[in-house]
Structure formats: C-alpha cells, structure tokens
Amino acid sequence: MSPGSYISFALHLGFVGWLVFDGDFPRKPSEMSVADVSVVSSDLFDIMVNNSSPDISTEIPSAEAVSVTEDAVGPSAPEFDVVPVQVVQSLTQISSGDTLPLRRPEPVAPVQDVVILPPVELQAPMVEDSVQTTLETSLPPKPRPAQRIAPAAIDAPDMEMDIGAESREAAAPQEAPVEVAQEQEAQTREAAAPEIVTEAEKPSATPVVTANAPERSLRPRSRPAPRPVPASEPAATEPEAPEIDPVTAALSAALMASEITTSGAETAPALSAPKIADVIMSTVENCWSIGHLSTMALSTNVEVEMKLAIDRKPIESSIRMIGFEGGDKTSAETVFAAFKSGISKCGAKGFNLSKDDYETWRYLSFTIDLDKMRVR
Amino acid sequence: MAQNGPLRIEITDGVIEPLTFAVPMFEAENIEAVTIATEMSRIVATDLSSSGLFREVPPNRYIAQRSRFAEPVRYPDWRAINTQALVTAAVKTTSFGRLTVKFRIFDIYSGVQLGSGMQLSGSTKAVRRMAHKVADQVYARITGEGPYFDSKIVFVSESGPKDQRLKRLAIMDYDGENLQFLTGNENTVLAPRVSQDGKQVLYTSWETGFPQIYLLSVSSAARKRLPIPDNGMAFSPRFSPDAKRVVYSFEQGGNTDIYLMDLASARSARMTSSPSIDTAPSFSPDGRTIVFESDRSGTQQLYVLPVTGGAPKRISFGNGRYGTPVWSPRGDLIAFTKQSKGRFGIGVMRTDGSEERLLSASFLDEGPSWSPNGRVIMFTRETQGPKGAPSLYSVDISGRNLRAFNLRSPASDPSWGPVLP
C-alpha cells in the first residue's frame, strides 16, 4: 500500500467516526409540525374568519354626554347597571347544527362623493326674434291655430294709453253669427218687454230714432230677482215708468238687440264686475295645475297683481307678487311661479270677456288661498 | 263702468294633476360621455316621474328630438306638446375619472329660466348619485319641497319559506338600486332605524336568543350590542335627532315601558311606568317630545310625552287601534299604522291628533317611515295567504301615487335615511 492509500483510509475512517458519534444526523427524528385538517364548508370558513376578525366592535362611537334628568321620570325609574356586553359568536355555536346557508355581510361600497359646484352663471341663451317666429320643426306640416303661432308677430298693445275709443273701432269687423243674434233677440224681447206690444205698435222696418229716444235701454241686463216691495215704495219707483213711451221702448229694445248682435260676436256679453271675476276665477281654477306644489306652498297665501291686454290675454311682464302670508319666501315664490305659469297657460287664448268691459278687467288683483283646498 | 282699482279675484282651487315635464337626452360634450348622458337623463326623468308630482312628456312627442345646451329654448315647440317644465343638461368627462354635469330648468309657459343653472362634479362611478342630485334640484325648485332622491333606505331583506324566513339588514338607494347587505342572515333581525346623519343603524336582533338592540356602523358594518340587561327583552329602538340618545322599549315581567339611553354614558332612564305595553317610541324633530303607542286605555292608542317627563297625553281617538307612530321630519305630522275592521292601513295626523287621514289600506300595511323631506311615506305591505310575502311600498302624503318597490326578494321594515351630502 502506498502512503497515499494509508492517508485516504485514515481520513475516511475519521469522517465515518465523526458522522457516527457527533454528526449532522439527529439521534432521533424530530416531531413533525402538522396541523389538524378537516373539511369545512366555505360558509363555515366565512364564519370562522368572521369570528376572528375584529370587525365586531364594542366601541360606541363617541358622543358628547347628554344629561338625562332622571328625576323627571319619577323616583321609580331604575338605573341599569352599565355592563358592556361583549358580542361573542363561538365556533361551537355556529357549528351546532345550523344547516341554514350562512352569509357574511358584504362590504359596503363607499358612497361616491358628488360635489355641488358653486353656482355659475348659466343664464339662458338669448332668444332671437327669428327663432321665436320662424319655427323649424321636424313634424309634418300641420295647420295650427292662427292665434298660437302667427306668421308675423303681432304688436302688443300699448297698455299705458287710453284705448277706450280705439277698442270700439277695433271691434268694427262684424261677423256675428246669425244664430247668436236670434237667440239674444228672443231672450231679450220676451224677458224685457215692459208691456205687451201690439202688432200696430211695432216699429217700422227702418226705425227712426226720435229725439226723445234714450241712448241706452233702461232694461236691466239680467233678469232681476223678484224682491218683496214694501207698500210705501211703489210711489218712489213708479214715476220713472211713464216717461218711457211704449214706442220708444220698443225701439230701444230693437236697437239693443242689434247692438248685442254686433258686439257679442267677437267677445262675451258684457258682465258686471263680480261676474267678470267669476269668469276669470273659474277659468284659472279649472286650468292651472297645483298638484306639484309643496304642502308648505299650499298653505301660503299670495297676492298677485297683473294686467290683461285688450286681446284679453295676460301681459306676462305685468304679473308680479305683491305680498304673501302664512309661509316663507320660498313657498311664496313657488306658488307665484306656478300661478304665473298657470295664468299664462290658462289665458293663452284670451279670457272669455267682453272688450266693452276692458276697463273693468284691465287690472286684476289675485288672492291665492289654497289652504282650504289643501284641507279638503 | 270703469272699475275703481284692480278687479279683485280670489283663487282657492286648482287642478290636482302632475306637472308635465320633458328631459331631452343630455348633451354629451365629449364622446366618452355619451353613454353617461343617456343614463343620467333617464334617471332624472324616472326620479321625477316616480314622485307622482310630475308626468313626463314621452320623448317620441318631442318636436326637436335633440337640443343643444347652449341653444335658446324654443318655447312654442314645448308648449305645442303641453310641456310645462323643461330640463336641459350637458355632461362632460375628464381624463381623471371625473364627471361634470351642468343643467338648467325652464318654465315653458312663463317663458323663463327657473333660477340659475347649476353644475355638479363627481366621480364617473357616481353617475347615479349625480343624476339623483340633478333630479333633486329640479324637484325642489319646482315644488318647493325638500329633495329626497339622493338618499338611502335600510330595510330587512327576507328569504326562504314563510315559516322559516331568513332576515338580514340591507341598504339600497331610494329607487332600489345598489342593494348591499349589512348583516348575515344567521340571526333574525327586525326594525332597523337609521340615524339622521345616515351613518348608524339601530336594530333588534335575536342573536342571543331573545331580542336585544344593536348599533351598527353603515360604513364598516361593525356592530355592538347596547348595554341593556339580559333579564328582559329590548326592542323598538330609535335615535334622537342628534343621534346622542336612543329611546327604546324594555319588557320585564310582562310589563313593557319606554326607556331613554344616553349613548355617551350608556345610562338608561325610564320614561313611562304604566302597567301596560308602551312601545314604538319616536322623537319629534326638535328632540323634545316622543310619541309612542300604549294600550293603557284598554286599546292601542297614540300618546305624546315630553322627554323631560310628565304625563303622557293621548292624541288618537278614532275607531280602531293605532301603532308604530313616526314623527315627520318636518314636525307637522305623525304617521301611524291603523288597524280597523280587520284591515291595516297607513295614516297621518297632526301632532295633536287632528286631521287624521288614511293613505293606504290592505290586508297588512304597517311600519311607516318618512322620506327625508316629509312628503313620502314608505311602509311594508304583506300579502295574504300561505305564499304571502312582505314588500315595500311608498305613498305620497296626499294619498296619491302608491307605488311598489320591485325588489327580487321579500322586504320589510324600511327606514329612510337622510339626503346624502
């Protein structure tokens, strides 16, 4: 054997001895660290996770102390012991046979922020005249009422000028339907004749108005309600009757019938102020929509003034609120806006009024009191 | 004869019908905003129509199908189709995921713009919220009421057969969208009540085997049981307007009374001590008074009681039984459930008990909850029969516009939260 073989043998022997007596091999195998594994459902797993998660808080959001006056609720009021209760949900509780499907609360998505920017001047673009008068619509051409959209704008009447005389001239075109004239004639004659007029006393076909003829009929415009007359009164009223010559009365009746025929063709018959108010009130109440108004607005009384033009339509620029009560400014403005829009809509075709009474209905003052309706 | 002064006219009535409106599709100012503009305009129109105070003019009747935001409004065109209000808007997105919407409201018959235009800015993920905000502004400006479209409702979502119903808390937008669950359905829950800031919910749970009251954070869904002893049943909680106190019912030995808890100190004080069932308390908006139901007179009636103490005062005197009173957020009315002649209905009365009106009636209507503006009431209606199920309904306080919520599962116990900031 060569010296190298002896050296190699000695080294191998030493290495084996080191391994046997003090090497890296453990003298006994270490315990394997394993976990007990069992099959759990995903729902059960959710519950386990839920239990271990800290989302079950026992903290009440901080709030400032509020003194509770215990004396006020009587001496018998017991005070509870303050025992914060820990909400615990044990695994055994969950797995004790609850076979119902269990669900975790889902995370609540945060509410997305929406910022209302400072008001900016987004004023409505100016409407040019050409846009107002020249309509380009995609609808098939349809005849439209001339009053709604005229081919050319009609000049609004100057509301400041006295147009008493002009208005009568403007009503000159007499296109009275014959039916209306006959109806009025039949009613007025029968109702208004003060006495029986014989055939011989009838006016001629071309009546000549005498100098004594009254300019206006003395008949009441509507049939007066019968009223009890005291015994002493007839003496005061009777003297007027003899002044009317029967022929003159008949002539006046005929002339009045003719007058009604001409003026009533374009407008409604002349009415008293209360009747005119009734016409306007009825038209507005049956037209303007209040279903969208707030309860506060419905309990707010609003005063509005406005003017009507000679064509019996509202002058929008004249509609203004002059006062309110029973509510706040916001509710009053809400009522006013609804009324302004409503009366513009209701009067778009003109109220059914006589132009003869223009001075009566030219200026209007509205008291809007919807509280009674709200209660109903 | 000329009138001396203006002719005076008193208007005491009007036509009760919805106001007609049009919402042409919002203008998209860039190509990315086209879809959003379409969605937003439909949401605004749906919101307004759902209120019952507005009626949409069908878009197919529009004379001008599209209108540019900057263009003048052609009032005659809109009058021709009987439109009373018009909403125009433009939508624009930015590269940072932001969305801007600007809008105007027009009174067609007056021919004027209502107020100034407005702008909203938000995330492109908040399209629905921004549309609700636009609708809220339109609604508020035209009606004078407060808004309520941009709000959330917490309720009990139910599933399973009728005799083994699973109930858990859920939250959704006022229109039923974005439904999410706040609790699991392993424990029966009842009667959620949202705080006025919308951040917390009180509810009753059978988690411990008998009813106890829990406080839940809406944002984290973390919950805590209120420190009320275990030797009785606690239920029917409700926040004070400032959310610092809770009023609730506590049953012990067959007697149910009303207690007031200060959340900061966790101390409770007894408010009633009648040998009767006093329950369902609700605060007035000023926090000074509560209204509750009690059978101390022999039948279930409504009573009001100052928070500082005193003798309860009965306010309901009609035929039938009254329960679950809820004070309006405006303070003018109290909503309640009324049982009479075998039917249940939702009604309102003044806070002194006058002017009682029934708004609904069916086999079972109960649990009213007010919208944040005090104009709409939501409640639970349960149908009869073995397959009967509860669902949510809403009704205007005028008694009109009764609407059902089309949720996919039965739902009950709504609690309407505030308008979101």
Contacts between the chains, C-beta under 8 A, distances in Angstrom:
chain1	res1	chain2	res2	distance
A	47	B	186	7.7
A	50	B	184	7.7
A	55	B	220	6.5
A	55	B	221	6.6
A	55	B	222	4.9
A	56	B	222	6.5
A	56	B	223	6.5
A	56	B	224	7.6
A	57	B	217	7.5
A	57	B	220	7.9
A	57	B	222	4.2
A	57	B	223	7.2
A	57	B	224	5.5
A	58	B	224	5.4
A	59	B	224	6.8
A	60	B	215	6.4
A	60	B	224	6.1
A	60	B	263	5.5
A	60	B	264	7.9
A	60	B	266	7.2
A	61	B	200	6.9
A	61	B	217	7.2
A	61	B	263	7.8
A	62	B	264	7.3
A	63	B	243	7.2
A	63	B	244	4.6
A	63	B	263	4.8
A	63	B	264	4.4
A	64	B	244	6.4
A	64	B	264	6.0
A	65	B	262	6.7
A	65	B	264	4.4
A	65	B	265	5.6
A	66	B	244	4.9
A	66	B	245	5.7
A	66	B	262	4.8
A	66	B	264	6.6
A	66	B	265	8.0
A	67	B	262	7.7
A	68	B	245	7.6
A	68	B	260	6.0
A	68	B	262	5.1
A	68	B	265	8.0
A	68	B	267	6.4
A	68	B	269	4.7
A	69	B	269	7.7
A	69	B	308	6.0
A	69	B	309	6.8
A	70	B	269	4.8
A	71	B	309	7.8
A	72	B	308	4.9
A	72	B	309	3.0
A	72	B	310	7.6
A	73	B	260	7.9
A	73	B	269	5.4
A	73	B	270	5.4
A	73	B	271	5.3
A	73	B	273	7.8
A	73	B	309	5.0
A	74	B	270	7.2
A	74	B	273	5.9
A	74	B	309	7.3
A	76	B	270	7.2
A	76	B	273	5.6
A	77	B	269	5.4
A	77	B	270	3.7
A	77	B	271	7.9
A	77	B	273	7.3
A	78	B	270	6.3
A	79	B	267	6.4
A	79	B	268	7.1
A	79	B	269	7.2
A	80	B	227	7.3
A	80	B	228	6.6
A	80	B	229	5.7
A	80	B	267	7.2
A	80	B	268	4.7
A	81	B	229	6.7
A	82	B	227	5.5
A	82	B	265	7.8
A	82	B	266	4.8
A	82	B	267	6.6
A	83	B	227	5.8
A	83	B	229	7.3
A	84	B	227	5.4
A	84	B	266	7.3
A	85	B	225	4.9
A	85	B	227	6.1
A	85	B	230	7.9
A	87	B	207	7.4
A	87	B	214	8.0
A	87	B	223	7.1
A	87	B	224	6.6
A	87	B	225	5.3
A	89	B	207	7.8
A	94	B	186	7.5
A	98	B	186	6.7
A	100	B	160	7.8
A	100	B	166	6.5
A	100	B	185	7.5
A	100	B	186	7.1
A	101	B	185	7.7
A	102	B	184	6.0
A	102	B	185	7.3
A	102	B	186	5.0
A	103	B	168	7.3
A	103	B	181	7.1
A	103	B	184	5.0
A	103	B	185	5.5
A	103	B	186	7.9
A	104	B	184	5.5
A	105	B	168	7.6
A	105	B	169	7.8
A	105	B	181	5.2
A	105	B	182	5.4
A	105	B	183	5.1
A	105	B	184	5.7
A	105	B	221	4.7
A	106	B	180	5.4
A	106	B	181	5.0
A	107	B	221	7.1
A	108	B	171	6.8
A	108	B	180	5.3
A	108	B	182	6.8
A	108	B	218	6.3
A	108	B	219	6.3
A	108	B	220	7.7
A	108	B	221	6.0
A	109	B	178	7.4
A	109	B	180	6.6
A	110	B	219	7.0
A	111	B	129	7.4
A	111	B	420	6.0
A	112	B	122	6.3
A	112	B	123	4.9
A	112	B	125	5.1
A	112	B	126	3.3
A	112	B	129	5.7
A	113	B	122	6.1
A	113	B	123	6.7
A	113	B	126	6.9
A	114	B	120	6.0
A	114	B	121	7.5
A	114	B	122	3.9
A	114	B	126	5.3
A	114	B	129	4.9
A	114	B	130	5.3
A	114	B	133	5.6
A	114	B	150	7.7
A	114	B	420	7.8
A	115	B	120	6.9
A	115	B	121	4.8
A	115	B	122	6.2
A	116	B	118	7.1
A	116	B	119	7.8
A	116	B	120	5.7
A	116	B	133	6.9
A	117	B	100	7.8
A	117	B	118	7.6
A	117	B	119	4.2
A	117	B	120	6.5
A	117	B	121	5.4
A	119	B	116	5.3
A	119	B	117	7.8
A	119	B	118	6.1
A	119	B	119	7.9
A	120	B	102	7.5
A	120	B	116	7.5
A	120	B	117	6.7
A	120	B	118	7.7
A	120	B	119	5.6
A	121	B	116	6.6
A	121	B	117	7.6
A	122	B	102	6.0
A	122	B	104	5.8
A	122	B	116	6.0
A	122	B	117	2.2
A	122	B	118	7.1
A	122	B	119	7.5
A	123	B	113	7.1
A	123	B	116	7.1
A	123	B	117	7.2
A	124	B	72	7.2
A	124	B	73	6.7
A	124	B	104	6.4
A	124	B	106	7.0
A	124	B	112	7.8
A	124	B	113	4.0
A	125	B	70	5.9
A	125	B	71	6.5
A	125	B	72	4.7
A	126	B	72	6.6
A	127	B	72	4.1
A	127	B	73	7.1
A	127	B	75	7.8
A	128	B	72	6.9
A	131	B	72	5.5
A	131	B	74	6.6
A	132	B	74	8.0
A	132	B	75	7.8
A	132	B	76	7.3
A	135	B	74	6.9
A	135	B	76	6.1
A	135	B	77	6.7
A	137	B	63	4.6
A	137	B	64	7.1
A	137	B	77	6.3
A	138	B	63	6.3
A	138	B	64	6.8
A	138	B	65	7.0
A	139	B	63	5.6
A	144	B	80	7.8
A	148	B	76	7.5
A	148	B	79	7.9
A	148	B	80	7.7
A	149	B	76	5.9
A	273	B	3	5.8
A	273	B	7	6.0
A	276	B	7	6.3
A	277	B	7	5.8
A	277	B	8	7.0
A	277	B	9	4.7
A	280	B	7	7.8
A	280	B	9	5.5
A	281	B	9	5.1
A	281	B	10	6.9
A	281	B	11	6.2
A	284	B	9	7.9
A	284	B	11	5.8
A	284	B	14	7.9
A	285	B	11	6.1
A	285	B	12	7.5
A	285	B	13	4.4
A	285	B	14	5.9
A	285	B	15	7.8
A	286	B	15	6.7
A	287	B	15	6.7
A	288	B	14	5.1
A	288	B	15	6.5
A	289	B	14	6.6
A	289	B	15	5.1
A	289	B	16	7.9
A	289	B	17	5.4
A	289	B	18	7.7
A	289	B	19	5.6
A	289	B	84	7.1
A	290	B	14	3.5
A	290	B	15	6.7
A	290	B	16	6.6
A	291	B	14	7.9
A	291	B	15	6.9
A	291	B	16	4.4
A	291	B	17	4.8
A	291	B	18	5.6
A	291	B	19	6.9
A	291	B	53	6.4
A	292	B	18	6.4
A	292	B	19	4.1
A	292	B	53	4.1
A	292	B	54	6.4
A	292	B	142	6.2
A	292	B	143	5.1
A	293	B	143	6.2
A	293	B	144	6.5
A	294	B	143	5.0
A	294	B	144	3.8
A	294	B	145	4.1
A	294	B	375	7.4
A	295	B	145	7.7
A	295	B	332	7.6
A	295	B	375	7.3
A	295	B	397	7.1
A	296	B	144	6.3
A	296	B	145	7.8
A	297	B	143	7.5
A	297	B	144	4.4
A	305	B	6	6.2
A	316	B	110	6.6
A	316	B	111	6.9
A	330	B	144	5.9
A	331	B	144	5.1
A	333	B	144	7.8
A	334	B	142	7.7
A	334	B	143	6.9
A	334	B	144	3.3
A	335	B	144	7.8
A	337	B	107	6.5
A	337	B	110	7.3
A	337	B	114	6.9
A	337	B	142	7.8
A	339	B	11	7.6
A	340	B	107	7.7
A	340	B	110	5.1
A	341	B	84	6.4
A	341	B	107	5.0
A	341	B	108	7.7
A	341	B	109	4.4
A	341	B	110	4.7
A	342	B	14	7.3
A	342	B	109	7.4
A	344	B	109	4.4
A	344	B	110	5.5
A	344	B	111	7.6
A	345	B	84	7.5
A	345	B	109	4.3
A	348	B	79	7.9
A	348	B	109	7.6
A	359	B	1	7.8
A	359	B	2	3.8
A	359	B	3	6.2
A	360	B	1	7.3
A	360	B	2	6.8
A	360	B	3	4.4
A	360	B	7	6.1
A	361	B	3	7.5
A	361	B	7	5.6
A	362	B	3	7.7
A	363	B	3	7.2
A	363	B	5	7.3
A	363	B	6	3.8
A	363	B	7	6.7
A	364	B	6	5.6
A	364	B	7	5.3
A	364	B	9	6.2
A	365	B	5	7.7
A	365	B	6	4.0
A	365	B	7	6.9
A	365	B	8	4.9
A	365	B	9	7.0
A	366	B	9	5.3
A	366	B	10	7.5
A	366	B	11	5.7
A	367	B	8	7.1
A	367	B	9	7.3
A	367	B	10	4.7
A	367	B	11	7.0
A	368	B	11	4.7
A	369	B	10	6.3
A	369	B	11	7.1
A	369	B	12	5.3
A	370	B	11	7.7
A	370	B	12	6.6
A	370	B	13	7.3
A	370	B	14	6.8
A	372	B	12	5.4
A	373	B	12	6.0
A	373	B	13	5.0
A	373	B	14	7.1
A	375	B	355	7.4
